[in-house]
Amino acid sequence: MNRTAGLAALNADIACCRHCPRLVAWRERVAAEKRAAYADNDYWGRPVPGFGDPDAWLLIVGLAPGAHGSNRTGRMFTGDRSGEWLYRTLHRAGLASSVESRARDDDLVLRGTYITAVVRCAPPGNRPEPAEWRNCRPYFERELALLPNVRVIVALGGYAFERVLKILAETGRPIPKPSPRFGHGAEVPAGDRLTVLASYHPSQQNTFTGKLTEAMLDGIWARAKGLGGTSLSQSISPGHM
């Protein structure tokens, strides 16, 4: 099975997952009740697959879909303020073809980049339970195996950072001990030309308070490109998933 077909099969498995009763109930309740601003939208209301370039050298990992963002649109970091910040900065870095992502079937293209999360369903209060993360973990491990060109993993937020390091350590990657602490710009070598890079999450709480600025995110992508050996001036390619 080639990489594109493997990712498509994985994403089909993710989209029909019902392993976590609490998350299934919540995502479907949100999709049925809707937010007033999106009353005429058809919510996705299912687990949200990753998406991007099958040849990605950069993997961006968030916590989980937003209740009225990705849970509505069906695409990671799409349909809410976090996504607006993320794609705007990715576009400036030459990693996205557009400054915004509106829907899972729009024309946005990611170049050399794949976006995913450690939990695939929107959790109440943005707080997944430990068992829910464990249920999602095999999907992330399959994703990593299907993205062999990844050289940099950018973890958005402390939750994603800690779990990415845990998975890498438990699957044989040489993660330093004691486990590095989360902080914006923290770098963790993970062997075999792989580096985990930490960033504050582009949540409204962080962006409205100035804890995270667009310049800080710009710096993360510049550093990621330096670590990945990729020129900032490279253009967008036509292929995407």
Contacts in CASP RR format, 6 or more apart in sequence:
PFRMAT RR
TARGET T0000
AUTHOR 0000-0000-0000
METHOD contacts of the structure
MODEL  1
MNRTAGLAALNADIACCRHCPRLVAWRERVAAEKRAAYADNDYWGRPVPG
FGDPDAWLLIVGLAPGAHGSNRTGRMFTGDRSGEWLYRTLHRAGLASSVE
SRARDDDLVLRGTYITAVVRCAPPGNRPEPAEWRNCRPYFERELALLPNV
RVIVALGGYAFERVLKILAETGRPIPKPSPRFGHGAEVPAGDRLTVLASY
HPSQQNTFTGKLTEAMLDGIWARAKGLGGTSLSQSISPGHM
1 9 0 8 1.000
3 54 0 8 1.000
3 55 0 8 1.000
3 146 0 8 1.000
3 147 0 8 1.000
3 148 0 8 1.000
4 54 0 8 1.000
4 241 0 8 1.000
6 146 0 8 1.000
7 54 0 8 1.000
7 143 0 8 1.000
7 146 0 8 1.000
7 147 0 8 1.000
7 241 0 8 1.000
8 241 0 8 1.000
10 49 0 8 1.000
10 139 0 8 1.000
10 142 0 8 1.000
10 143 0 8 1.000
10 146 0 8 1.000
11 49 0 8 1.000
11 50 0 8 1.000
11 51 0 8 1.000
13 139 0 8 1.000
14 47 0 8 1.000
14 48 0 8 1.000
14 49 0 8 1.000
14 50 0 8 1.000
14 120 0 8 1.000
14 139 0 8 1.000
15 46 0 8 1.000
15 47 0 8 1.000
15 48 0 8 1.000
15 49 0 8 1.000
16 46 0 8 1.000
16 47 0 8 1.000
17 47 0 8 1.000
17 120 0 8 1.000
17 121 0 8 1.000
17 135 0 8 1.000
17 139 0 8 1.000
18 24 0 8 1.000
19 135 0 8 1.000
20 121 0 8 1.000
20 131 0 8 1.000
20 132 0 8 1.000
20 135 0 8 1.000
22 123 0 8 1.000
22 124 0 8 1.000
22 129 0 8 1.000
22 132 0 8 1.000
23 119 0 8 1.000
23 121 0 8 1.000
23 122 0 8 1.000
23 123 0 8 1.000
23 128 0 8 1.000
23 132 0 8 1.000
24 121 0 8 1.000
26 67 0 8 1.000
26 121 0 8 1.000
26 122 0 8 1.000
26 123 0 8 1.000
26 124 0 8 1.000
27 45 0 8 1.000
27 46 0 8 1.000
27 47 0 8 1.000
27 67 0 8 1.000
27 71 0 8 1.000
27 121 0 8 1.000
27 122 0 8 1.000
28 45 0 8 1.000
30 43 0 8 1.000
30 45 0 8 1.000
30 67 0 8 1.000
30 68 0 8 1.000
30 71 0 8 1.000
30 122 0 8 1.000
31 43 0 8 1.000
31 44 0 8 1.000
31 45 0 8 1.000
31 71 0 8 1.000
31 72 0 8 1.000
32 43 0 8 1.000
34 41 0 8 1.000
34 43 0 8 1.000
34 68 0 8 1.000
35 68 0 8 1.000
38 68 0 8 1.000
38 72 0 8 1.000
41 72 0 8 1.000
43 71 0 8 1.000
43 72 0 8 1.000
44 70 0 8 1.000
44 71 0 8 1.000
44 72 0 8 1.000
44 73 0 8 1.000
44 74 0 8 1.000
44 104 0 8 1.000
45 71 0 8 1.000
45 72 0 8 1.000
45 74 0 8 1.000
46 74 0 8 1.000
46 121 0 8 1.000
47 120 0 8 1.000
47 121 0 8 1.000
48 65 0 8 1.000
48 70 0 8 1.000
48 71 0 8 1.000
48 74 0 8 1.000
48 75 0 8 1.000
48 76 0 8 1.000
48 117 0 8 1.000
48 120 0 8 1.000
48 121 0 8 1.000
49 74 0 8 1.000
49 76 0 8 1.000
49 116 0 8 1.000
49 120 0 8 1.000
50 76 0 8 1.000
50 114 0 8 1.000
50 115 0 8 1.000
50 116 0 8 1.000
50 117 0 8 1.000
50 143 0 8 1.000
51 75 0 8 1.000
51 76 0 8 1.000
51 104 0 8 1.000
51 110 0 8 1.000
51 114 0 8 1.000
51 115 0 8 1.000
51 240 0 8 1.000
51 241 0 8 1.000
52 110 0 8 1.000
52 112 0 8 1.000
52 113 0 8 1.000
52 114 0 8 1.000
52 115 0 8 1.000
52 240 0 8 1.000
52 241 0 8 1.000
53 110 0 8 1.000
53 111 0 8 1.000
53 112 0 8 1.000
53 113 0 8 1.000
53 114 0 8 1.000
53 237 0 8 1.000
53 239 0 8 1.000
53 240 0 8 1.000
53 241 0 8 1.000
54 114 0 8 1.000
54 146 0 8 1.000
54 147 0 8 1.000
54 241 0 8 1.000
55 112 0 8 1.000
55 149 0 8 1.000
56 110 0 8 1.000
56 112 0 8 1.000
56 113 0 8 1.000
56 114 0 8 1.000
56 147 0 8 1.000
56 149 0 8 1.000
56 150 0 8 1.000
57 112 0 8 1.000
57 113 0 8 1.000
57 149 0 8 1.000
57 150 0 8 1.000
57 151 0 8 1.000
57 152 0 8 1.000
57 228 0 8 1.000
57 230 0 8 1.000
58 95 0 8 1.000
58 112 0 8 1.000
58 113 0 8 1.000
58 114 0 8 1.000
58 150 0 8 1.000
58 151 0 8 1.000
58 152 0 8 1.000
58 153 0 8 1.000
58 154 0 8 1.000
58 224 0 8 1.000
58 228 0 8 1.000
58 230 0 8 1.000
59 113 0 8 1.000
59 114 0 8 1.000
59 115 0 8 1.000
59 116 0 8 1.000
59 144 0 8 1.000
59 147 0 8 1.000
59 150 0 8 1.000
59 152 0 8 1.000
59 153 0 8 1.000
59 154 0 8 1.000
60 86 0 8 1.000
60 113 0 8 1.000
60 114 0 8 1.000
60 115 0 8 1.000
60 116 0 8 1.000
60 153 0 8 1.000
60 154 0 8 1.000
60 156 0 8 1.000
61 116 0 8 1.000
61 117 0 8 1.000
61 118 0 8 1.000
61 140 0 8 1.000
61 153 0 8 1.000
61 154 0 8 1.000
61 155 0 8 1.000
61 156 0 8 1.000
61 160 0 8 1.000
61 164 0 8 1.000
62 76 0 8 1.000
62 77 0 8 1.000
62 116 0 8 1.000
62 117 0 8 1.000
62 118 0 8 1.000
62 155 0 8 1.000
62 156 0 8 1.000
62 157 0 8 1.000
62 160 0 8 1.000
62 201 0 8 1.000
63 117 0 8 1.000
63 118 0 8 1.000
63 119 0 8 1.000
63 126 0 8 1.000
63 128 0 8 1.000
63 156 0 8 1.000
63 157 0 8 1.000
63 159 0 8 1.000
63 160 0 8 1.000
63 201 0 8 1.000
64 117 0 8 1.000
64 118 0 8 1.000
64 119 0 8 1.000
64 120 0 8 1.000
64 121 0 8 1.000
64 122 0 8 1.000
64 123 0 8 1.000
64 126 0 8 1.000
64 128 0 8 1.000
65 71 0 8 1.000
65 74 0 8 1.000
65 76 0 8 1.000
65 117 0 8 1.000
65 120 0 8 1.000
65 121 0 8 1.000
65 122 0 8 1.000
66 80 0 8 1.000
66 82 0 8 1.000
66 122 0 8 1.000
66 126 0 8 1.000
67 122 0 8 1.000
68 79 0 8 1.000
68 80 0 8 1.000
69 78 0 8 1.000
69 79 0 8 1.000
69 80 0 8 1.000
70 76 0 8 1.000
70 77 0 8 1.000
70 78 0 8 1.000
70 79 0 8 1.000
70 80 0 8 1.000
70 122 0 8 1.000
71 121 0 8 1.000
71 122 0 8 1.000
72 79 0 8 1.000
73 79 0 8 1.000
73 101 0 8 1.000
73 102 0 8 1.000
73 103 0 8 1.000
73 104 0 8 1.000
74 104 0 8 1.000
75 101 0 8 1.000
75 103 0 8 1.000
75 104 0 8 1.000
76 115 0 8 1.000
76 116 0 8 1.000
76 117 0 8 1.000
77 83 0 8 1.000
77 86 0 8 1.000
77 87 0 8 1.000
77 101 0 8 1.000
77 115 0 8 1.000
78 101 0 8 1.000
78 102 0 8 1.000
78 103 0 8 1.000
78 104 0 8 1.000
79 101 0 8 1.000
79 102 0 8 1.000
81 202 0 8 1.000
81 204 0 8 1.000
81 207 0 8 1.000
82 201 0 8 1.000
82 202 0 8 1.000
82 203 0 8 1.000
82 204 0 8 1.000
82 207 0 8 1.000
83 100 0 8 1.000
83 101 0 8 1.000
83 202 0 8 1.000
84 100 0 8 1.000
85 202 0 8 1.000
85 207 0 8 1.000
85 212 0 8 1.000
85 214 0 8 1.000
85 217 0 8 1.000
86 156 0 8 1.000
86 202 0 8 1.000
86 217 0 8 1.000
87 96 0 8 1.000
87 98 0 8 1.000
87 99 0 8 1.000
87 100 0 8 1.000
87 101 0 8 1.000
87 108 0 8 1.000
88 99 0 8 1.000
88 100 0 8 1.000
88 214 0 8 1.000
89 214 0 8 1.000
89 217 0 8 1.000
89 218 0 8 1.000
89 221 0 8 1.000
90 96 0 8 1.000
90 110 0 8 1.000
90 113 0 8 1.000
90 221 0 8 1.000
91 97 0 8 1.000
91 98 0 8 1.000
91 99 0 8 1.000
92 218 0 8 1.000
92 221 0 8 1.000
93 218 0 8 1.000
93 221 0 8 1.000
93 222 0 8 1.000
93 225 0 8 1.000
93 232 0 8 1.000
94 111 0 8 1.000
94 232 0 8 1.000
94 234 0 8 1.000
94 235 0 8 1.000
94 236 0 8 1.000
95 110 0 8 1.000
95 111 0 8 1.000
95 112 0 8 1.000
95 113 0 8 1.000
95 221 0 8 1.000
96 108 0 8 1.000
96 109 0 8 1.000
96 110 0 8 1.000
96 111 0 8 1.000
96 113 0 8 1.000
96 236 0 8 1.000
97 107 0 8 1.000
97 108 0 8 1.000
97 109 0 8 1.000
97 110 0 8 1.000
97 111 0 8 1.000
97 236 0 8 1.000
98 106 0 8 1.000
98 107 0 8 1.000
98 108 0 8 1.000
98 109 0 8 1.000
100 108 0 8 1.000
101 108 0 8 1.000
108 240 0 8 1.000
109 236 0 8 1.000
109 237 0 8 1.000
109 238 0 8 1.000
109 239 0 8 1.000
109 240 0 8 1.000
110 240 0 8 1.000
111 234 0 8 1.000
111 235 0 8 1.000
111 236 0 8 1.000
111 237 0 8 1.000
112 230 0 8 1.000
112 237 0 8 1.000
114 143 0 8 1.000
114 147 0 8 1.000
114 150 0 8 1.000
116 140 0 8 1.000
116 143 0 8 1.000
117 160 0 8 1.000
118 133 0 8 1.000
118 136 0 8 1.000
118 137 0 8 1.000
118 140 0 8 1.000
118 159 0 8 1.000
118 160 0 8 1.000
118 163 0 8 1.000
118 164 0 8 1.000
119 128 0 8 1.000
119 132 0 8 1.000
119 133 0 8 1.000
119 136 0 8 1.000
120 136 0 8 1.000
120 139 0 8 1.000
121 132 0 8 1.000
123 129 0 8 1.000
123 132 0 8 1.000
128 136 0 8 1.000
133 163 0 8 1.000
137 163 0 8 1.000
137 167 0 8 1.000
140 167 0 8 1.000
141 167 0 8 1.000
141 171 0 8 1.000
144 150 0 8 1.000
144 167 0 8 1.000
144 171 0 8 1.000
150 194 0 8 1.000
151 193 0 8 1.000
151 194 0 8 1.000
151 195 0 8 1.000
151 227 0 8 1.000
151 228 0 8 1.000
151 229 0 8 1.000
152 194 0 8 1.000
152 195 0 8 1.000
152 196 0 8 1.000
152 197 0 8 1.000
152 224 0 8 1.000
152 227 0 8 1.000
152 228 0 8 1.000
153 164 0 8 1.000
153 190 0 8 1.000
153 194 0 8 1.000
153 195 0 8 1.000
153 196 0 8 1.000
153 197 0 8 1.000
154 196 0 8 1.000
154 197 0 8 1.000
154 198 0 8 1.000
154 199 0 8 1.000
154 220 0 8 1.000
154 224 0 8 1.000
155 161 0 8 1.000
155 164 0 8 1.000
155 196 0 8 1.000
155 197 0 8 1.000
155 198 0 8 1.000
155 199 0 8 1.000
156 199 0 8 1.000
156 200 0 8 1.000
156 201 0 8 1.000
156 202 0 8 1.000
157 182 0 8 1.000
157 198 0 8 1.000
157 199 0 8 1.000
157 200 0 8 1.000
157 201 0 8 1.000
158 182 0 8 1.000
158 183 0 8 1.000
158 198 0 8 1.000
158 201 0 8 1.000
160 201 0 8 1.000
161 182 0 8 1.000
161 183 0 8 1.000
161 186 0 8 1.000
161 196 0 8 1.000
161 198 0 8 1.000
162 179 0 8 1.000
162 182 0 8 1.000
164 196 0 8 1.000
165 175 0 8 1.000
165 179 0 8 1.000
165 180 0 8 1.000
165 188 0 8 1.000
165 190 0 8 1.000
165 196 0 8 1.000
166 179 0 8 1.000
168 175 0 8 1.000
168 190 0 8 1.000
168 194 0 8 1.000
168 196 0 8 1.000
169 175 0 8 1.000
169 179 0 8 1.000
173 190 0 8 1.000
173 191 0 8 1.000
173 192 0 8 1.000
173 194 0 8 1.000
174 189 0 8 1.000
174 190 0 8 1.000
174 191 0 8 1.000
175 188 0 8 1.000
175 190 0 8 1.000
176 188 0 8 1.000
176 189 0 8 1.000
180 186 0 8 1.000
180 188 0 8 1.000
182 198 0 8 1.000
183 198 0 8 1.000
183 200 0 8 1.000
184 198 0 8 1.000
184 199 0 8 1.000
184 200 0 8 1.000
184 212 0 8 1.000
184 216 0 8 1.000
184 220 0 8 1.000
185 197 0 8 1.000
185 198 0 8 1.000
185 199 0 8 1.000
185 220 0 8 1.000
185 223 0 8 1.000
186 197 0 8 1.000
186 198 0 8 1.000
187 195 0 8 1.000
187 196 0 8 1.000
187 197 0 8 1.000
187 198 0 8 1.000
187 223 0 8 1.000
187 227 0 8 1.000
188 195 0 8 1.000
188 196 0 8 1.000
188 197 0 8 1.000
188 198 0 8 1.000
189 195 0 8 1.000
190 196 0 8 1.000
195 227 0 8 1.000
195 228 0 8 1.000
197 220 0 8 1.000
197 223 0 8 1.000
197 224 0 8 1.000
197 227 0 8 1.000
199 212 0 8 1.000
199 216 0 8 1.000
199 217 0 8 1.000
199 220 0 8 1.000
200 206 0 8 1.000
200 211 0 8 1.000
200 212 0 8 1.000
200 216 0 8 1.000
201 212 0 8 1.000
202 212 0 8 1.000
202 217 0 8 1.000
205 211 0 8 1.000
206 212 0 8 1.000
207 213 0 8 1.000
222 232 0 8 1.000
225 231 0 8 1.000
225 232 0 8 1.000
END
